[in-house]
Amino acid sequence: AYLAGKADGTPKTADWAAALCEIPADEIRTLARRMAAKRTFIMMSWSLQRADHGEQPYWMAITLAAMLGQIGLPGGGFGFGYGSVNGIGNAAQEIPWPSLSQGDNPVADFIPVARIADMLLDPGGAYDFNGERRSYPDIKLVYWAGGNPFHHHQELNRLVQAWQRPEAIIVHEPWWTATARHADIVLPVTTQLERNDIVCANRDLMLAASHKAVEPAGEARDDYAIFSGLAARLGVEEAFTERRDEESWLRHLYGLARQRIAAANLDIPDFDSFWRQGVTLLPEPEVVKPLLADFRDDPQAHRLATPSGLIELFSERIAGFGYADCLGHAAWLPSQEWLGAEAAERFPLHLISNQPVTKLHSQYDHG
């Protein structure tokens, strides 16, 4: 109904799309026919979500892949962010790598990360989230460990204003970042060169020992050491640390990984051997399947985590929210700022900046 224009009176034809994207309608039609005529993989980069209605391009990409009918087939379906992560194409073992427990947070309130400034500037104010009307808490203390909001948040001048509202702001940071400069207290933490750790990723067949290369600079401490000290001050040190220091945790987590690997009928060396060798490799799996291949072969036996167990191009739940800016299906929803907006008549320059070659977001080039 949406594509046919029954909902808004505008059929979503190639001519309609051409007026928006400035690609000739004939080229759009040719592309559609080529995609349907052979195996087609729909690839979307990360970053499109960082805009008004940023969820819509990804939703529509899955819609397009589903309409092509190739999800679950080699070389078909969809993928996101393949140019930004490691392990693409790797035949990975399905090992659930262990990690430190996050514990149970007795506070159930939360906000979307992009609403930090809104929350600080409007305590008690209302906002909508997933069909719920929620209210912002009145935050007196900001404690930030990991991340750099003055890099990734929108409207930084507004964030600067919001940052004046809390009574105190504490930041863990090894570098003198913008976030650290806006904090009341900066607790210096070690870099990956100043601590021991184990490195692995879900799409890797490798576990690597990250040996400490140099002693910590100045008064820098591991995040874990800082939180352990705070837990001791609060009288909950044993519950937090479980009586484990850095080395004990590394041995414990490696032991859990070894148990899970053994459950998959595989084997890795003991911790001491691994730590000396510096790396251990898992064998490639004998059978590698495309994403959702099992679902394609037997949708009943391999139901998806949706109400129907199927790929849902229309969501009754989302439609039930009644949001004008997020319908029950993927849709073209114009952004506030783009060259087709009314504001573009006054401000005709649309700047899109690239990823600096020396940085990964705010990492690797801290000077």
C-alpha positions as a printed Julia matrix, in Angstrom:
367×3 Matrix{Float64}:
  0.0     0.0     0.0
  2.82    2.4     0.85
  4.75    1.74   -2.37
  1.57    2.01   -4.43
  0.82    5.39   -2.84
 -2.45    4.3    -1.23
 -1.39    5.73    2.13
 -0.29    9.2     1.02
 -1.35    9.49   -2.62
  2.24    9.36   -3.89
  3.27    6.15   -5.7
  6.93    5.4    -4.96
  7.95    5.04   -8.59
 11.35    5.41  -10.21
 10.3     8.88  -11.39
  9.42    9.84   -7.81
 12.81    8.58   -6.58
 14.7    10.31   -9.39
 13.43   13.7    -8.27
 14.83   13.07   -4.79
 18.19   11.48   -5.53
 18.97   13.06   -8.94
 19.63    9.67  -10.54
 17.72    9.27  -13.83
 14.6     7.13  -13.54
 15.75    4.83  -16.36
 18.95    4.05  -14.45
 16.92    3.24  -11.33
 14.72    0.86  -13.33
 17.76   -0.78  -14.95
 19.39   -1.26  -11.56
 16.23   -2.84  -10.16
 16.05   -5.3   -13.05
 19.74   -6.19  -12.73
 19.36   -6.79   -8.99
 16.39   -9.09   -9.52
 18.03  -10.97  -12.4
 21.06  -12.24  -10.51
 22.41  -12.84   -7.0
 22.58   -9.47   -5.23
 24.05   -8.55   -1.86
 22.69   -5.35   -0.27
 25.49   -3.57    1.6
 24.99   -0.57    3.88
 27.76    1.36    5.59
 27.63    2.51    9.17
 26.94    6.24    9.59
 23.56    6.58    7.85
 21.88    6.11   11.23
 23.5     9.31   12.51
 20.78   11.49   11.03
 17.08   12.21   11.26
 15.15    8.97   10.73
 18.47    7.14   10.58
 16.84    3.75   11.11
 14.9     3.98    7.85
 17.72    3.24    5.33
 18.61    0.01    7.15
 15.0    -1.06    7.47
 14.48   -0.44    3.77
 17.7    -2.31    2.89
 16.36   -5.41    4.64
 13.0    -4.85    2.92
 14.74   -4.74   -0.45
 16.8    -7.85    0.32
 13.64   -9.68    1.4
 11.79   -8.65   -1.76
 14.68   -9.96   -3.87
 14.17  -13.31   -2.12
 17.86  -14.1    -1.64
 18.3   -13.84    2.14
 20.08  -16.95    3.4
 21.75  -17.73    0.07
 25.51  -17.39   -0.57
 26.16  -13.96   -2.05
 22.64  -12.76   -1.32
 20.88  -11.01    1.52
 22.22   -7.96    3.35
 25.12   -6.77    5.5
 26.04   -3.65    7.45
 29.38   -1.99    8.14
 31.63   -4.52    6.43
 34.21   -1.83    5.75
 34.46   -0.94    9.43
 34.98   -4.22   11.27
 37.41   -7.11   11.26
 36.69  -10.71   10.43
 34.45  -10.2     7.41
 34.47  -13.45    5.48
 36.14  -15.32    8.32
 34.82  -18.78    9.05
 34.33  -18.18   12.77
 33.61  -20.69   15.49
 30.41  -19.97   17.41
 32.13  -19.59   20.78
 30.47  -17.23   23.31
 33.6   -15.58   24.7
 33.33  -14.75   28.42
 33.64  -11.25   29.83
 33.4    -9.46   33.15
 29.9    -9.51   34.58
 28.06   -6.2    34.44
 26.16   -7.06   37.59
 22.58   -6.0    38.27
 21.79   -2.3    38.09
 19.04   -1.46   40.61
 18.19    1.66   38.58
 15.87    0.8    35.71
 15.82    4.29   34.15
 17.74    4.88   30.93
 17.88    7.29   28.02
 18.97    6.97   24.38
 22.62    8.02   24.22
 21.87   10.91   21.83
 19.62   12.52   24.47
 22.33   13.35   27.02
 22.0    17.1    26.52
 18.19   16.88   26.53
 18.29   15.01   29.85
 20.67   17.43   31.58
 18.84   20.53   30.34
 15.3    19.3    31.05
 15.1    17.21   34.25
 11.59   15.85   34.62
 10.8    16.53   30.97
  8.94   13.91   28.94
 10.18   11.96   25.93
  8.9     9.02   23.89
 10.81    5.76   23.54
  9.53    2.52   21.98
  5.91    3.41   22.58
  6.46    4.56   26.17
  6.2     8.08   27.56
  9.18    8.42   29.89
 10.64   11.32   31.87
 14.21   12.51   32.27
 15.84   12.03   35.68
 17.43   14.92   37.57
 21.13   14.08   37.28
 23.48   15.54   39.88
 26.58   13.48   39.07
 27.96   12.32   35.72
 30.52    9.49   35.88
 31.91    8.67   32.43
 34.26    5.74   31.87
 34.88    4.87   28.24
 33.57    6.99   25.4
 33.92   10.6    24.4
 30.58   12.45   24.2
 32.23   15.66   23.06
 33.26   13.77   19.96
 30.16   11.77   19.05
 27.28   13.91   20.36
 25.34   16.26   18.12
 25.01   20.02   18.76
 28.16   20.39   20.84
 27.44   23.99   21.85
 24.21   22.78   23.42
 26.09   19.94   25.14
 28.51   22.5    26.62
 25.52   24.3    28.15
 24.07   21.04   29.46
 27.42   20.06   30.96
 27.16   23.01   33.37
 24.07   21.57   35.1
 25.41   18.59   37.11
 27.1    19.27   40.43
 30.11   17.13   39.49
 31.47   15.35   36.42
 34.06   12.58   36.76
 35.83   11.1    33.75
 38.21    8.17   33.23
 40.65    9.14   30.51
 44.27    8.48   29.51
 44.19   11.41   27.05
 43.42   15.1    27.38
 40.28   14.86   25.27
 37.51   17.44   25.01
 35.44   15.38   27.46
 38.31   15.32   29.96
 38.74   19.08   29.62
 35.07   19.59   30.5
 35.23   17.36   33.6
 35.59   18.42   37.23
 37.68   15.36   38.11
 39.79   13.33   35.67
 40.99    9.94   36.89
 43.98    8.95   34.73
 43.65    5.39   33.43
 46.14    3.13   31.73
 46.3     2.6    28.0
 46.37   -0.87   26.42
 50.19   -0.62   26.48
 50.19   -0.26   30.28
 48.0    -3.19   31.27
 47.69   -6.93   30.73
 44.67   -8.25   28.89
 43.32  -10.91   26.54
 42.17   -9.88   23.08
 39.54  -11.73   21.07
 36.54  -10.95   18.87
 33.44  -12.85   17.85
 34.54  -13.14   14.22
 38.12  -14.17   15.03
 39.7   -17.59   15.36
 42.47  -16.11   17.5
 43.02  -15.34   21.16
 45.93  -12.99   21.78
 47.77  -12.17   25.0
 48.11   -8.41   25.32
 51.23   -8.12   27.47
 51.93   -4.9    29.33
 54.7    -3.13   27.41
 55.51   -0.29   29.83
 54.7     0.67   33.39
 51.78    3.06   33.86
 52.62    6.73   33.48
 52.3     8.93   36.54
 49.35    7.96   38.74
 47.47    6.1    36.01
 45.62    2.96   37.13
 43.49    0.36   35.37
 39.75    1.07   35.28
 39.29   -2.14   37.26
 41.71   -0.94   39.96
 39.89    2.39   40.23
 36.48    0.77   40.56
 37.85   -1.77   43.05
 39.11    1.1    45.19
 35.73    2.83   45.02
 33.99   -0.43   45.89
 36.24   -0.73   48.95
 35.27    2.8    50.05
 31.61    1.85   49.66
 32.02   -1.4    51.59
 31.3    -3.72   48.65
 34.82   -4.58   47.49
 34.45   -8.36   47.83
 31.14   -8.41   45.96
 32.67   -6.34   43.16
 36.05   -8.02   42.79
 34.97  -11.57   43.73
 38.4   -11.65   45.43
 40.2   -11.49   42.09
 42.93   -9.12   40.98
 43.93   -8.47   37.36
 45.86  -11.71   36.87
 43.22  -13.77   38.66
 40.52  -12.39   36.36
 42.58  -13.12   33.25
 43.12  -16.7    34.4
 39.44  -17.06   35.31
 38.13  -15.68   32.0
 40.6   -17.77   30.0
 39.5   -20.83   31.96
 35.85  -20.13   31.1
 36.79  -19.71   27.45
 38.67  -23.0    27.54
 35.6   -24.75   28.99
 33.33  -23.35   26.26
 35.83  -24.29   23.58
 36.03  -27.81   25.0
 32.22  -28.02   24.84
 32.59  -27.47   21.08
 35.01  -30.45   20.95
 38.0   -28.16   20.48
 41.05  -27.55   22.62
 43.42  -24.72   23.5
 46.52  -24.78   25.75
 46.47  -23.97   29.46
 46.78  -20.33   30.53
 50.51  -20.34   31.29
 51.35  -21.85   27.91
 49.05  -19.38   26.17
 50.57  -16.44   28.02
 54.09  -17.5    27.01
 53.16  -18.15   23.39
 51.2   -14.91   23.09
 48.55  -16.29   20.74
 46.44  -19.37   20.16
 44.38  -20.23   17.1
 41.16  -22.18   16.72
 40.58  -24.34   13.64
 38.14  -23.15   11.01
 34.68  -24.76   11.21
 34.01  -27.48    8.67
 30.64  -26.03    7.65
 30.07  -22.32    7.04
 26.56  -21.03    6.36
 25.33  -17.64    5.19
 23.34  -15.5     7.61
 19.81  -16.91    8.11
 20.53  -19.99    5.98
 18.94  -22.27    8.58
 15.88  -20.03    8.73
 15.56  -20.16    4.96
 15.81  -23.96    4.94
 13.28  -24.45    7.75
 11.49  -21.31    9.02
  9.48  -23.27   11.59
 12.46  -24.98   13.19
 14.58  -21.8    13.13
 12.08  -19.06   13.99
 13.37  -15.51   14.26
 12.98  -13.38   17.39
  9.94  -11.55   15.97
  6.29  -11.95   17.02
  5.61  -14.08   13.94
  8.99  -15.79   13.84
  9.39  -14.44   10.3
 11.09  -11.47    8.68
  8.6    -8.68    9.35
  8.55   -5.86    6.82
  5.6    -4.39    8.71
  5.6    -4.27   12.51
  2.24   -4.2    14.25
  3.98   -3.16   17.45
  5.78   -0.16   15.95
  2.66    0.87   14.03
  0.79    0.74   17.33
  3.06    3.43   18.78
  1.31    5.94   16.54
  4.5     7.83   15.75
  4.36   10.15   12.74
  8.15    9.95   12.41
  8.42    6.15   12.58
  5.7     4.17   10.85
  5.15    0.43   11.01
  7.25   -0.04    7.89
 10.28    1.51    6.21
  9.42    4.85    4.61
 10.96    7.92    3.01
 10.92   10.54    5.77
 12.77   13.74    4.8
 15.46   14.99    7.14
 15.36   18.44    8.71
 18.69   19.25    7.08
 19.25   18.2     3.47
 19.35   19.94    0.11
 15.66   19.24   -0.45
 14.57   20.96    2.76
 13.08   24.45    2.88
 16.06   25.62    4.92
 18.34   24.81    1.97
 16.98   27.86    0.16
 18.71   30.01    2.8
 21.59   27.62    3.5
 22.45   25.88    0.2
 25.75   24.35    1.38
 25.45   20.81    2.79
 28.73   19.73    4.39
 29.4    16.03    4.96
 32.8    15.4     6.56
 34.79   12.24    6.03
 36.57   10.02    8.55
 40.06   11.53    9.1
 42.76    9.18    7.85
 44.71    9.39   11.14
 41.77    8.71   13.43
 39.16    6.12   14.29
 36.49    8.44   15.67
 38.48   10.14   18.47
 41.1     7.41   18.79
 44.72    7.03   17.59
 45.54   10.72   17.08
 45.14   12.23   20.51
 47.39   15.22   20.0
